[in-house]
Amino acid sequence: MKPINLITSLACILLTSIPALSVFAQSGNVELDFDYFKNEVQPIFLAKREGNVRCIQCHDRSSNFRLQALEEHKLFFTEEQSRKNFESASTMVLAGEDPLKSRFLTHPLAVAAGGDPFHGGGKHFHSQYDPEWRIMADWVAGATSRRVPREIAVRIIQTNAASDNATVIDPVSNQVVGRITDIEIPHGVVGAPDGSQIYITNESLHSLDIVDSRTLRVKRRIPLSGRPNNVSVTGDGKKVYVAIMEMPGALDVIDVASMTNIKTVPVNGAIHNVYVTPDSKFVVGGSIQTRTINVVDTATDELVWELEMSQGIRPMIFSTNPDGSTKNIFVQLSGFHGFVVVDFAMRKEVARVELPAVPDQEAHFDGLQGAPAHGLAISPDGKQLWATSKVYSHAYVYSLPDLKEIGRVFVGQHPEWITFTPDGKTVYIGAAGDHVTFAVDTASLKTIARIPVGQVPKRLASVYMAVD
């Protein structure tokens, strides 16, 4: 046995034999932080790592490091349970010391990386550079807040509607660089403005899943008032709004700081898609069932006006006035192969554009799910509007503000959502029928990559993420 493992083993025996020993006394000069443990370390015990069982599956009955069993139908530990988990974990560490002196860190670490020879729960971390292991090591070192990432990069997150994962794409290489797993039927996706987190709605568990961008693991599942669809976040990152696709209709409001569902806003009809306006003053939800656009004031989280349209509301996107306020809502409707324009200030439809047929392109009408056109995006410079057609497998490009068609490009079977890179040079579209994501150069309107992803890719988003 290596000397360091012997020392660690003796330290573990000493610590576990004195359960009342205070956290501060163990270190002498470093105190372990409870809030950091609760919000950053505890999620690791619930995360599913490929080839491993979750930590809680064994440790909720362990005699040494004991985790509290989740209460029935609960998705996270209560405050009281978190306190008990904190005390239990604290007996397994030497705060402020070399991380390889803490059994808490060496037991699940691979032997080749400095870990113990054996762990009954298997080896979860193959390197000391593993981001989850580093989060735990930071806690042992006395961290009270997240480590500031050295690098933030743009990533495309593609949710796969008929799968249990989302695909992470590097827009520089157009290669898949990661997967977010353990979310069955992922629907909407949006990123925190600071790159720290990704928010994905979980249709299976009726939760908003908060994914740590460092680890690509779910760090918290927030219970919702019903089955969720799309999701959006305010510009300051403080609130997330979730569309509840159940009658009579609601938007759930998530406070990011506390990671809690603080309000359910009643609206007119089950909400399919929800969007925060570019100025973050309003959140707009669309209902297929009641054909209504619902507008909520983000300052009060109250419904302030609604507009009934001719058909059910599908994807929407917004143009802005020079002062940044909302000018128009572009709306796709059930059964309409095109989009309509709603003047935000006048609260009425002012134009309607139908997507023309593509010569020599076979029209597809099977599996449209009531949405022949189901994807809208406006370029970062505000000069182009892109719309997808599931009927003709193309994306149509229109100039703004005059809405003249300036081009179109084939983007696979059943193209769905659209997202731009922040520089506007590339657009990404999920082709649900081909199980790929198309990358299209916006200058030439040429496909530059067909990226294999998961089953039935639909919603996608351009996000900032920590990459170190």
Residue pairs with C-beta under 8 A, 6 or more apart in sequence:
1 117
4 100
4 101
4 114
5 106
5 116
5 117
7 101
8 100
8 101
8 102
8 103
8 106
8 116
9 103
9 116
11 94
11 101
11 102
11 103
12 64
12 92
12 103
15 21
15 26
15 91
15 92
15 93
15 94
15 103
16 64
16 91
16 92
18 91
19 91
21 91
23 31
23 32
23 90
23 95
24 31
24 95
26 90
26 93
26 94
26 95
27 94
27 95
27 96
27 97
27 142
28 96
29 96
30 95
30 96
30 141
30 142
31 95
31 142
32 86
32 90
32 93
32 95
32 139
32 140
32 142
33 139
33 142
33 143
33 144
34 82
34 83
34 86
35 144
36 138
36 139
36 143
36 144
36 145
37 82
37 85
37 86
37 89
37 139
38 77
38 82
38 86
39 219
39 220
39 259
40 135
40 138
40 139
40 143
40 146
40 219
41 89
41 135
41 136
41 139
42 76
42 77
42 82
42 85
43 212
43 217
43 218
43 219
43 220
44 55
44 132
44 135
44 136
44 215
44 217
45 54
45 55
45 56
45 59
45 67
45 85
46 54
46 55
46 56
46 76
46 218
47 54
47 55
47 132
47 182
47 215
47 217
47 218
47 219
48 54
48 181
48 182
49 124
49 217
50 181
51 122
52 121
52 122
52 124
53 121
53 122
55 67
55 108
55 121
55 124
56 67
56 69
56 70
58 120
58 121
59 65
59 66
59 67
59 121
60 66
60 67
60 68
60 69
64 91
64 92
65 88
65 89
65 91
65 92
65 104
66 84
66 88
67 85
67 88
68 77
68 81
68 84
68 85
70 76
70 77
70 81
71 78
71 81
75 205
75 207
75 220
75 221
75 222
75 223
76 220
76 221
77 85
89 104
92 102
92 103
92 104
92 107
93 102
93 103
93 104
93 105
93 140
94 101
94 102
94 140
95 140
95 141
95 142
96 140
96 141
96 142
97 140
99 105
99 128
99 137
99 140
99 141
100 106
100 114
102 140
103 116
104 136
104 140
105 133
105 136
105 137
105 140
106 114
106 115
106 116
107 115
107 116
107 119
108 115
108 119
108 121
108 122
108 123
108 124
108 125
108 133
109 115
109 116
109 123
109 124
109 125
109 128
109 133
110 123
110 125
110 126
110 127
111 117
111 123
112 126
113 125
113 126
113 127
113 128
114 128
115 123
115 125
124 132
125 132
125 133
127 133
128 134
128 137
131 212
131 214
131 215
132 215
132 217
134 147
135 214
135 215
138 147
146 196
149 195
149 214
149 466
149 467
149 468
150 468
151 466
151 467
151 468
152 195
152 464
152 465
152 466
152 467
153 170
153 464
153 465
153 467
154 171
154 421
154 422
154 462
154 463
154 464
154 465
155 168
155 169
155 170
155 171
155 177
155 462
155 463
155 464
155 465
155 467
156 168
156 169
156 170
156 171
156 419
156 421
156 428
156 437
156 460
156 461
156 462
156 463
157 166
157 167
157 168
157 169
157 180
157 189
157 191
157 198
157 200
157 460
157 461
157 463
158 166
158 167
158 169
158 428
158 430
158 437
158 453
158 454
158 457
158 459
158 460
159 166
159 186
159 187
159 188
159 189
159 200
159 457
159 458
159 459
159 460
160 166
160 167
160 186
160 435
160 453
160 454
160 455
160 456
160 457
160 458
161 185
161 186
161 187
161 432
161 455
161 456
161 457
161 458
161 459
162 185
162 454
162 455
162 456
163 186
163 454
163 455
163 456
164 181
164 182
164 183
164 184
164 185
164 186
165 179
165 180
165 181
165 182
165 183
165 186
165 454
166 179
166 180
166 183
166 186
166 189
166 200
166 454
167 176
167 178
167 179
167 437
167 451
167 453
167 454
167 457
168 176
168 177
168 178
168 179
168 180
168 216
168 465
169 175
169 176
169 177
169 428
169 437
169 451
169 453
170 176
170 177
171 421
171 426
171 428
171 439
171 462
174 439
174 448
174 449
174 451
175 451
176 451
176 452
176 453
178 216
179 216
180 186
180 198
180 200
180 211
180 216
180 217
180 218
181 216
182 217
182 218
183 200
183 202
183 204
183 209
183 218
184 202
184 203
184 204
184 205
185 202
185 203
185 204
186 200
186 201
186 202
186 203
186 209
186 459
187 200
187 201
187 202
187 203
187 228
187 229
187 230
187 231
187 458
187 459
188 199
188 200
188 201
188 228
188 229
188 230
188 231
188 232
188 242
188 243
188 273
188 274
188 459
189 198
189 199
189 200
189 201
189 231
189 459
189 460
189 461
189 463
190 198
190 199
190 231
190 232
190 233
190 240
190 461
190 463
191 197
191 198
191 199
191 213
191 233
191 461
191 462
191 463
191 464
191 465
192 198
192 199
192 213
192 233
192 237
192 256
192 463
192 464
193 233
193 235
193 236
193 237
193 464
194 237
194 464
195 213
195 463
195 464
195 465
195 466
196 212
196 213
196 466
197 210
197 211
197 212
197 213
197 219
197 256
198 210
198 211
198 213
198 463
198 465
199 208
199 209
199 210
199 211
199 231
199 233
199 240
199 254
200 208
200 209
200 211
200 231
201 207
201 208
201 209
201 224
201 228
201 229
201 230
201 231
201 242
201 243
202 208
202 209
202 221
202 228
203 227
203 228
203 229
205 221
206 223
206 224
206 226
206 227
206 228
207 221
207 222
207 223
207 224
207 228
208 221
208 222
208 224
208 228
208 231
208 240
208 242
208 252
208 254
208 261
209 218
209 220
209 221
209 222
210 218
210 219
210 220
210 221
210 222
210 259
211 217
211 218
211 219
212 219
213 463
213 465
213 466
214 466
220 259
222 254
222 259
222 260
222 261
223 261
224 242
224 244
224 252
224 261
225 244
225 250
225 252
225 261
225 264
226 244
226 245
226 246
226 250
227 244
227 245
227 246
228 242
228 243
228 244
228 245
228 252
229 243
229 244
229 245
229 271
229 272
229 273
229 274
230 242
230 243
230 271
230 272
230 273
230 274
230 275
230 459
231 240
231 241
231 242
231 243
231 274
232 240
232 241
232 274
232 275
232 276
232 283
233 239
233 240
233 241
233 256
233 276
234 240
234 241
234 276
234 280
234 298
235 276
235 278
235 279
235 280
236 280
237 256
238 255
238 256
238 257
239 253
239 254
239 255
239 256
239 298
240 253
240 254
240 256
241 251
241 252
241 253
241 254
241 274
241 276
241 283
241 285
241 296
242 251
242 252
242 254
242 274
243 251
243 271
243 272
243 273
243 274
243 285
244 250
244 251
244 252
244 264
244 270
244 271
245 270
245 271
245 272
246 270
247 269
247 270
247 289
248 266
248 268
248 269
248 270
249 266
249 267
249 268
249 269
249 270
249 271
249 287
249 289
249 290
249 294
250 264
250 265
250 266
250 267
250 271
251 264
251 265
251 267
251 271
251 274
251 283
251 285
251 294
251 296
252 261
252 263
252 264
252 265
253 261
253 262
253 263
253 264
253 265
253 301
254 260
254 261
254 262
255 262
263 301
265 296
265 301
265 302
265 303
266 303
267 285
267 287
267 292
267 294
267 296
267 303
267 306
268 287
268 290
268 292
268 294
268 303
268 306
269 287
269 288
269 289
269 290
269 291
269 292
269 294
270 287
270 288
270 289
270 290
271 285
271 286
271 287
271 294
272 286
272 287
272 288
272 312
272 313
272 314
273 285
273 286
273 313
273 314
273 315
273 316
274 283
274 284
274 285
274 286
275 283
275 284
275 285
275 316
275 317
275 318
276 282
276 283
276 284
276 298
277 283
277 284
277 318
277 326
278 318
278 320
278 324
278 326
279 320
279 324
279 325
279 326
280 298
281 297
281 298
281 299
281 325
281 326
282 295
282 296
282 297
282 298
282 304
282 326
283 295
283 296
283 298
284 293
284 294
284 295
284 296
284 316
284 318
284 329
285 293
285 294
285 296
286 292
286 293
286 294
286 312
286 313
286 314
286 316
286 331
287 294
287 312
287 313
288 312
288 313
288 314
288 334
288 370
289 312
290 308
291 308
291 309
291 310
291 311
291 312
291 313
292 306
292 307
292 308
292 309
292 313
293 306
293 307
293 309
293 313
293 316
293 329
293 331
293 342
294 303
294 306
295 303
295 304
295 305
295 306
295 307
296 302
296 303
296 304
297 304
305 347
307 342
307 347
307 348
309 331
309 333
309 340
309 342
309 349
310 333
311 333
311 334
311 335
311 336
312 333
312 334
312 335
312 370
313 331
313 333
313 334
314 331
314 332
314 333
314 334
314 371
314 373
314 374
315 331
315 332
315 374
315 375
315 376
315 417
316 329
316 330
316 331
316 332
316 376
317 329
317 330
317 376
317 377
317 378
317 385
318 326
318 327
318 328
318 329
318 330
318 344
318 378
319 326
319 327
319 328
319 330
319 378
319 382
319 385
319 400
319 401
320 326
320 327
320 382
321 327
326 344
327 343
327 344
327 345
328 341
328 342
328 343
328 344
328 350
329 341
329 342
329 344
330 339
330 340
330 341
330 342
330 376
330 378
330 385
331 339
331 340
331 341
331 342
332 338
332 339
332 340
332 371
332 373
332 374
332 375
332 376
332 387
333 339
333 340
334 370
334 371
335 370
335 372
336 354
336 372
336 373
337 354
337 355
337 372
337 373
337 389
337 391
338 352
338 353
338 354
338 355
338 373
338 387
339 352
339 353
339 373
339 376
339 387
340 349
340 351
340 352
340 353
341 349
341 350
341 351
341 352
341 353
341 403
342 348
342 349
342 350
343 349
343 350
351 403
353 398
353 403
355 373
355 387
355 389
355 391
355 392
355 396
356 405
357 363
357 392
358 389
358 392
358 393
358 394
358 408
361 392
361 393
361 394
361 410
363 391
363 392
364 390
364 391
364 392
364 393
364 413
364 414
365 372
365 391
367 414
367 433
368 390
368 391
371 390
372 389
372 390
372 391
373 387
373 388
373 389
373 390
373 391
374 388
374 390
374 415
374 416
374 417
375 386
375 387
375 388
375 395
375 415
375 416
375 417
375 418
375 429
376 385
376 386
376 387
376 388
376 418
377 385
377 386
377 418
377 419
377 420
377 427
378 384
378 385
378 386
378 400
379 385
379 386
379 420
379 424
379 442
380 420
380 422
380 423
380 424
381 424
382 400
383 399
383 400
384 397
384 398
384 399
384 400
384 406
384 442
385 397
385 398
385 399
385 400
385 403
386 395
386 396
386 397
386 398
386 418
386 427
387 395
387 396
387 398
388 394
388 395
388 396
388 411
388 415
388 416
388 417
388 418
388 429
389 395
389 396
389 415
390 414
390 415
390 416
393 410
393 411
393 412
393 413
393 414
393 415
394 408
394 409
394 410
394 411
394 415
395 408
395 409
395 411
395 415
395 418
395 427
395 429
395 440
396 405
396 407
396 408
397 405
397 406
397 407
397 408
397 409
397 445
398 404
398 405
398 406
399 406
407 445
408 445
409 440
409 445
409 446
409 447
410 447
411 429
411 431
411 438
411 440
411 447
412 429
412 431
412 433
412 434
412 436
412 438
412 450
413 431
413 432
413 433
413 434
414 431
414 432
414 433
414 434
415 429
415 430
415 431
415 432
415 438
416 429
416 430
416 431
416 432
416 457
416 458
416 459
417 429
417 430
417 458
417 459
417 460
418 427
418 428
418 429
418 460
419 427
419 428
419 460
419 461
419 462
420 426
420 427
420 428
420 442
420 462
421 427
421 428
421 462
422 462
424 442
425 441
425 442
425 443
426 439
426 440
426 441
426 442
426 448
427 439
427 440
427 442
428 437
428 438
428 439
428 440
428 460
428 462
429 437
429 438
429 440
429 460
430 437
430 438
430 453
430 457
430 458
430 459
430 460
431 437
431 438
431 457
432 456
432 457
432 458
434 450
435 452
435 453
435 454
435 455
435 456
435 457
436 450
436 451
436 452
436 453
436 457
437 450
437 451
437 453
437 457
437 460
438 447
438 449
438 450
438 451
439 447
439 448
439 449
439 450
439 451
440 446
440 447
440 448
441 447
441 448
